[in-house]
């Protein structure tokens, strides 16, 4: 057994540690029996550089589909092409409003303990706006991730990398031709920029980006294709919110709304969240609740890890990779 896996097997015996180990074991078992894993990313995982471990999971065929916020989609690109210009902030909890204002005036946007410079956002927009405008003009819309894949191939992006290309989960996903779903994409920096360009007249209309319902239909096709082939699909959720809520609903949609009785439920479920179960707190809702919503079966392996995903997820990834 490898070093990290052996460490977890020896020391992760109780509470969140045991839940983490059991989730990792079950993920590996799912893959070993020919299953696939669907991963969702909420929070600021890309800026937290989760790509350093997630990219290898994608390269080694341990991840087969992704749903993330628009922020996670773009911030992996920002990190790839602009990381050297980021500013890390120690003792960020002690920042005064005046210090926050100073960072804003220096054109930095803070994400907890690191600040993203506006320059990399504007650079990305300068490339993408031409693609968006052409798609809107020709009525040939794409999903947001498809434009980002095009950006990765753009001549202006070649040789600009600030970090290793191996640390970009988006680049790894592109090489594997993974579908990346981004519900609520407009709630992101680049989504805001697209809207602004429409309002300014630089882009003809909003028709250059495929809609959320088109994303749901595409996800339904992705899921049905695997189920038809007899492939069990697991669901690994980091955080809460729309990144997890949107894709997990594809199964009840197919069963209840499309009346497809031969559709199987998700074959594995794990969520990492620091939220505790409370009234109105969906992010902390227990996995059992999903049984009534036609998402999981009573015997589905399911895990709820209440911890920091930037600590737990890389450990689970390392176990699955047998590191």
N, C-alpha and C positions, 0 to 999 in steps of 0.2 A: 504494500500500500504506500502511496506517495506521502510526502511530508505533511502537507496541509490536511489531507484527508485523514491521515493517521492521528494528527493532533486533534481534529474534531471528534473522531471516534473515541479517543481516550478521555477527552475533557468535557465534551458537550453532553452532559448527562441529565440536566434538569431545566425546567422553565423555558425561557426563550432559546437557550442554547440547544436543548433537546429538540425543540420544535424546528430550529434551523437545520439540525442534522437530519431529522426525519424528512423534511422538505427536500433536502439535497438528495437523500437516498431515493426518494420517490421519483424525483426528476430523472435521475440516472436510470432507474428501472423502467420508466416510461420510454425513454430513448432506446434502451436496450431491447425492448420488445417491439421496436419499429414505430413508436409514436413520435409525435412532433410537439414542439412547445411554442406557444404564442406569448410574447412578453409585452407588458404595458409599462410605460414610463411617465410618471407624473413628477411634480417637483422640479428641481433644477439638477437633474442627474447628469446632463451633458456638461454643464458648467462645472459640476463636481468631478468631471473626468471619468465617469463610469465607463466610457468607451475603452479605457485601458484594459478592462476585463471583459466587457460585453462583446467587443470586436472579435476576440478570440473564440468566444462561444459561437458567434455567427460563422466564423471561418471553419470551425470544426463541426458544423451542422448540428449544433445543440439548440439553436434558435431558428425558427422557420417563418415567423411573421411578427410584426411589431405594430403596436399602436401607441402613439405618444402625443403629447401636447405639441402645438406649433413651436413653443419655446424650445423644447428638447430637440426638435428637428433642426431648427436653425442654429442653436447654440453649439451643437457638435461641429457645424461648419465654421462658426465664429471661432471656436477653440482651435480648429485645425489651421486656420489661416490668420489668426490674430493673437494667439496666446501670449506671445512675448510682450505685447503691449498691455496686457491685463495688469491690474494692480491688486495685490493681496492686502487685506486689511486685518491687522491683528487687533484683538480686543474690540471686535466690531459691535459688541453689545454696549460698549461705552461711548459710541459715537453720539455727539450732540447734534441737534438740528442744524447748527451752524456749520459743523464739519460735513454733514450730509450736503448742505447747500454748496460748500466749497467743491465737493466732488462733482456735483452736478455742473457747476460752472467750468470745471476742468473737462467736461464732456465724458464723464464716467457714469455708468449705470450699475448700482451695487446689487449683487446677489449674495446675500449673507456676508461671507468673508472674502469675496473677490469682486472686483469691479470690471465690467466689460466696457471697453472704449467705444464710443459711437462711430469711430472711424471704420471699424470692421463691419458694422451694420450698414453704413452708407456704401462701402465697397461692394458688399453683397447685393444691395439694392441696385447699384449702377449696372450690374450684369443682368440681374433677373428682370428688371423693368422692361428691357428690350424683348426678352422672351415672353413675358406676360402680355405685353402690348401686341405682339405678333399673334399669340394664341387668341386673344380677344378679337382682333381684327379678322382673323381667318375662321373664327368660330371653331377652333380646335383645342378645346380645354384639356388640361391635364390635372392630375392630382398634385398637391404641393410637393410630395417627395420626388415626383418625376422631374420637376423643375430643378430640385436640388441635385439630383443625379446629373442633370445637364450641366449645372454649375461646376460640378466636380470635373467634368470633361472640358470646361471652357479654357481656351488658351491663356487667359489672364490668371487662371488659378494654378497653372503648371509651374512648379518650382517655388511657389509662394509659401509653402507649408511652414508653420512655426513649430509644429510638433511632429512626431513620427506619424506617417500615414497609417501605420499599424495600430495607432491609438484612436483612430476614428471609426466609430461604429457605423456611421453613415457610409463611409467608403467600403467597409466590409459588407454592409447590406447591399450596396450597389453591385459589388463583384459577385454576390450570390443571387442578384436580381430579386431580392426580397421585396414584398409589398409592405409599405409603411403607411399606416392609416393615421390621419391627424384631424380628428373631429374638432370643431371649433377653431380651425386654423387662424381665423381672423383675430383671435385673441392671442396675437404674437406680434413681435416687432415687424416682421416682414408682412404679415397679414394687414397690420395697420398701414404700412407703406403702400401696399397694393390699393387699399381703399382710398388713400390720399391721392394716389396717381389718377384714379378714376375721377375723383372730385375735381382735380386740377385739369383734367382733360388729356393727360398724357397717355392714359389707357382708355380705350373706347368705352368699355363697359365692364361689368363684373363677370362676364362669361368666359374669361380666360382660365378660371379655376373651377374644377368640378365641385359639385355641391356635396354637402354632408350625406344626403340620401343616396347619392351616387356612390359615395364611399361605403355606405352600409350595404348596398347591393353588391359591390365588388367584394366586400368581406364575406357576404353570404355565399358568393360563388367560390371564394377561397376555402371556406369551411366545408361546403357541400362536396367539393372536389375530393377533399381528404377523406370525408366520411364515406363517400361512394367507393373509395379505394380500400376501405377497411382500416384506415389509419386513425388511431386515437389521438386526440389533440388536447394538450394541457394548457392551463391559463396561469401565468405567473405575473402577478400584479405588484408593481412598486408604487406605493402611495395610493391615493383615492382619486376622486374627481372624474372628469370626462374621459381621461385616457383609459380608465378601467371600466367605467359605466357603459360607454358606447360599445365596445367590442363584445363584452360578455352578453349583451342583449341579442346578439345575432341568433343564438340558439332558440330562446323563447319566441323571437320573431318568426323563425322558420317553422317552429312547432305550432304556435298558437295563431299567428296571423296568416301564414302561408299554408297552414293545415297539412304540413308534411310530417306524417306519422313515423316515417322511417329515419328521421334525423336523430342522431345520438347526442347525448349531453356532453359537456366538457368532461374530460377523463382525469383531470387533476386540477386542483386549485390551491394557490398559495398567494397570500398577500403580506407584504411588509409595510407596516405603517406605525407611526408613533402615536396615532390617535387611539384613544380608548373608547370602548363601546359606550354610547350615550344617546339619549333621545335626540333625534335629528342629526346625529353624527354618522352619516353613511360610511365615511372612511373607516370608522371603527366598528361597523356592523359585523357581526360574526358570520363566518361562511355558511353556517347552517341555514341562515335566512334565505340564502340563494336557492335552496331546495324548493321552496314554495313558488319561486319565480321561474321554474322550469330551466334553471341554469345548471344545477348539479343534482346528482342522484344521492340517496342516503349513504351509499357505499363508496362514493367518490373520495379518493385521498384528498384531504383538505387541511390546510395549515394557516394559522394566523400568527405572524411574528411581529410583536410590538417592539420595534427597535429602529435604529438609524439604518436606512437602506444603504448608505455609502459604506457601512461596515459589514452588514449582513450579506448583501447581494454578491460582492466579490468573493466572500467565503463560500457561498453556495456554488458560484461559478467554478471556483477552483476545485471543489469536490467533484462536480460533474465532469470536469476536464481531467480528473485524476492527477491533480498537481500535488 
